[in-house]
């Protein structure tokens, strides 16, 4: 296959209209015993000074989060072939996706020419035309920190981030050549500074390369590696989000070590911890001032397991006054497999199926979180009331 090298960047501008989110830089703990430091974002010398009492931040913003997205690959010795050119997999769910920042896990290499005669199974690849469905339907940012970005080794690691950014998407968790691997990447959304820390505890093809995604080989180290980055990001950001590709495939509940790590991150200042990889929807916990989604399941994903159909969109709202969480909502969806794999908004009995699963596993200890119904949507208690 043909894969062209792309420059690895950590700052870019989105091409989405109407005050799009934008990446303004990244930073990380210094590789010493000193406290982590956050890089300053330079101010243009000709920028007009703000009015004395003006606050550039919007009074309120909303963020949405989705699980795993891929468009095909090699399974059981043959390359999957779905009619993506004829069918938009996200058009039905787009109203639930659209927000000030919408982030999903893009779990595939992106290349202009799909590979042929691939050795080995479970190798994922997509074209830019397929990935273009994401920004078309409201997704504004993706994480690349997952276990399939390295499916085509160094050429795929080099090319994918540039191909994705060329579509106007913001990228976090991209492969990087320099230490430290774990850092906060700053996105600006309606004047808000949102720090995103992306990592994976899964990497099917982990070996020494010039580039690597932020990968933790031993999950026992995850808390020690990520917590100081969260703490360092907190003072200079309005929101801090930790995005993790982790957990055990098809397990209905997170492992004890995941719960412990996620609680550490919220205690250190994270507003949300967003997880994926298990292919199934797990419980979503309200913990302290934050929200923890241990696994949002599949969103656009070719998978034969019957339990993977339950999915949805997690929507979080934040008020500037008090930096307060004022909305936690889950819009359920069912993954359909024809004419292409796609999420369809769940209503009636389908919504009851998804929300019953969410309620069941969220209520179990130690998550102990109660969800209520608002028609075909799920709600759980925010930190503060929403002001209309």
N, C-alpha and C positions, 0 to 999 in steps of 0.2 A: 504494500500500500504506500501511497505517497503522503508524507507528513512533512510539512515545512516548519522550520524552527520559528518560534515567536519570542519576542523580548518579554521577559518576566518583569511586570510592573506591579507596584503596590499603591498607585494612586491613579484615578481615572475619573472621567465625567460621564454620566449617563446620558443617553440620547432620548430619554422619555420626556414628553412635554409636561408643562405646567408644574414648575418648581420640583423637578425630579430630585431624588436623593443623589448625593455625590460622595465619592471617596476623597478624603482630604489627607490621608496619610496613615502610617502604621508605626507602631513602636512596640517595645517589649522590654522585659527586665534585662538589665545589663548582666552579662555572663560572669558576674562576680558576686561577692557576698553583700554588695551594696543594695539598698532598696531600689526596686524597679523605678524607672523614670519614663515619663511620657513625653514624646517630642512635641515641641511647639509648632503650631501651624502658622506659617509666615503670613503677614498681612501686606497686601500690595502697597508700595510707597505712595501711590496716588489715590488710595482709597479714602473716601470722604469719612470723617469721624462721625460716629453715631450721635443722635440727639442724646442729651444728658440722661433722660429718663426712658429712652426707647429700649425695648427688648426685642431683638430680631427673631426670637423664637415664637412660633405659633402657640396659642393658648392650649392647644390640645393636638395630639397626633394618634393615629392608629397604625398598628403593625399586624401583618398576617404571616403565618408560618405553615409550611407544608412539608410532607415527607419526601420519599425518594422518587426521583424522576430519571428514567432512561427510555430509549427508543428502540432498543433491540440489540442483538449481538449473536454470538454463536452459542447454541444450546444443543446438546446431544449430537454433536458432530455436524450440524448444519446451521447456516446463517438464517436468522429469522427474517421474514419479509412481510411487513404490514404496509398497507397503502397510505402512508403518512402524507403523501402529496395530495391526497384527495380528502383527507379528514383531519380536522383540527381537534386534538384530544382535549383541549382546555376550554373551548368556547362555551360549553354548558355551565362550567363552574366559575367562569370569569367574574361574575358579579360578587361572589364570595371572596375571591382573591384580592380584588383591587383595594388598595390602602395606601397610606403615605410611604410605607416600606413593606414589600412583600418578598419573603425569603424562602427558598426551597433548597433541597439537596440535589445537585445535578451529578448523578452517579454514572458518568460515562465519559470516555474520550470523545473529543469533537474534532472532526477532520473533514476536508472537502471530498475525499474519495474513501468510501467505505472499504475496509480490507477484504481480501479474498483468501481462501485457503488458509484459514487461521488454525494454528496448532493449539489444541486445548479448548475446553468448554468454559462457559461463563466469561466470555470476553465481550465487553460492551463498547459500542461506538455509535455515534450519531453525526449527521451532517449539520452544518450551520442552519440550513433551511428548516430542519426539524426543531432545533433548539430555538429558532425564531418564534415558535409558538409561545414561548414563555413571556417575552416582553409584550408581544401582541395582546396577551390576555391579562396583563397586569403584574406579572412577576418582575420585580426590579432588581433583585440580588440573588446570587446563588453561592453556596459553599461548595468547594471542590475537595474538601478534606474528607475523603472516604476511601474505601478499599478497591474501587474499580478505576480510579483515574490513572493508575499505572498499568492498566491491562495491556497496553502496547508500548510499555517501557519508556525510555527517554524521549523518543520522538513525540509520543502522545503527551507526555508531561510538558514538553516545550511548547507544543502547538496549541493545546486546548485553552489555556487562559486567554491568549490573544484572540482566538476565534470567538470566545464567549464575550469578551469585552467589545469586540467589533459590532456585536448585536445591540450594544447599549446597556448590557447588564453589568452591575457591579459584582465584583468577585471577592470573596474572602476565603481563606484557607487554601490559597493557591500553592503549588509547589515552589519551593524556595531553595536557594543555593547556600545561603549564609545562616549562621547561627545568630540568635536563638530561633528555634522553630516556632515557639509559642509567643504570640504577640497580640496586642490589641490593634484592630484595623478600624479606623474612624470613618464613619459615614455621616454626612450632613443631610438632615431631613427637615425642611421647613425651619431652618435655623437651629434645630436640635443637634447636638453632637452625640451620636450613638456609637459606642465602642462595641465591636463584635470580636469575640475570641473563638476561633474555630479549630477543632482538632478531631482526630480519629484514633480509636483504639483497635481498629481493624485495618489490615493491609495484606491482601492476599499475596502480593509479590514484593514484600519488603526486602530490599537488598541495597547495597551501597551504590548510590548513583550521584551524578552531579546535582540533581534536584530531588527533593522529597517533600511530600505533604507533611503537615505537622502531625506526626504519628507517635503515639505512646505505646511502646511494646508491652510494657507491664502495667496493667490497669491500676495496680497499687500505687504507682507513681503519679497518676493523673491529678489527684488533689494537690500534691506538693508542687506540681508543675504549673497548674492553672490558677490556683488560689492567689499567688502573689501578683499575677498579671491582672486579675480582677481587682485586687486591692489597689494596685497602682493606677488602673484606669478610672476608678471611681471618682476621684476629685475633679478630673478634667472632662467628664462626660455627663450628659444629662441622663443617659440610659446606658446600661452595660448588659449585653446579651452573650451567653455562652452557647455555642452550637456544637454538638457532639455526635459523631457517628460511633455508636457503641452498643453494647448489650448482646444478648444471645438470640439468634434467629429463632422465630416462632414461639419464644417464651411469652406468656401472657403478662408477666410481671417483671419489673426490673430486679436485678440482683441487689443484695444488701450493699455491696461496695458502690453501686451506682447511686443509691439513695444517700449514702454517707457523703459521697463526693459532691452531689448536687446541693445538699444542704450546706456544705462548706462554701460553695460558690455564692449562694444567696447570702449567707452570713458575712461573706467578704464584700458584698455590695452588688452582686448581679441582680438585675430586675427579672430576668428570665433565663431558664436553661432549657434548650430545645434539643431533643434527641431523635435519632432515626437509626436504622439498620436492621432491627428485628423483623421487618416486613409485616408486623401486626400492630394494631393500635393498642397501646397500653394506657394505664391510668395517667391522669393529669392532676398534679398536686398543687394546692395553694399552701405555700410554706413561707412563714415570716411575711416580708413585704413582696415576695416574688411568686413566680409561677414556674413549675417544672413539668414539662411534657417529656416523659421518658422515651416514648417512641410514637411518632405520628403515623407510622406505617408507610405503605406504598401510596403514591399519588398517580404517577404514570409509570407502570412497571409491568413487564411480562413475567408472570409467575404462575405456576400451576397449582399452588396450594389454595384450597377453598377458603381458608380463614383470612386471606389477604384482602378480601373485598371491602372490609370496613376501613374507611379513611375519613378525611375531612380537612377543614381549615380552622386553625386556632387564631382568633382575633383578640389582640390586647390593645386597650386604649389607655393613654396616659395624659393626665392633666399637668400643665406646667406648674400651677400653684401647688406647692408642696411636693413636686415631682411624684405624683400620686397615681397609682393604678386604679382606673375607674371603670374598666370593662374587661371581663374575661368571658369570651363566648366561643363556642365550638359549633361550626356549621357542618353537619354530617354529610358524607357522600359515600356512594357505593362504586367500587371500581368495576367497570364493564369491560368486556373483552372483544366486542364486535361493534363496528368494523375494524377498529383499532382499540388497544387498551386505553381507557380514559375514565376519569372520575365523573360521576353524574350526581348532582345534588340529590340527597336522600329526603324523601317526603313520606308521610304516612307510615306504613309498616316498615319500610326500609329505614326511615329515620329512627323508628323505635328500636330496630335491631342495632344500629350503630350506637345510639345514645345509651341503650341498656348496657352494652359492653363498656362504654366509657364510665358510666355510673358504677357498675359492679367493681371494676378494677381500681377506680379512684377511691372508693369507699374503704377498701381493704387497708389494714394497718401495714406499714406505718404511714401510708399516704393520707388516709382518714379525711378525704375531701368529698363533700357533698355537692352534687350537681342537681339543678332544677331544670324544668322544661319551659321554654318560651316558644310555644308552637312546635316547629320541627327543629329548633335550636336548643343547645345546652348552655346554661349559665352557671357560674359559680361566683362566690362572693368576691367583689373587688376590695381594694384597700380603702377606698373613699367613694362616696356617692358621685355619680355623674351629674354634672350641672348642665341643664338644658338652656 
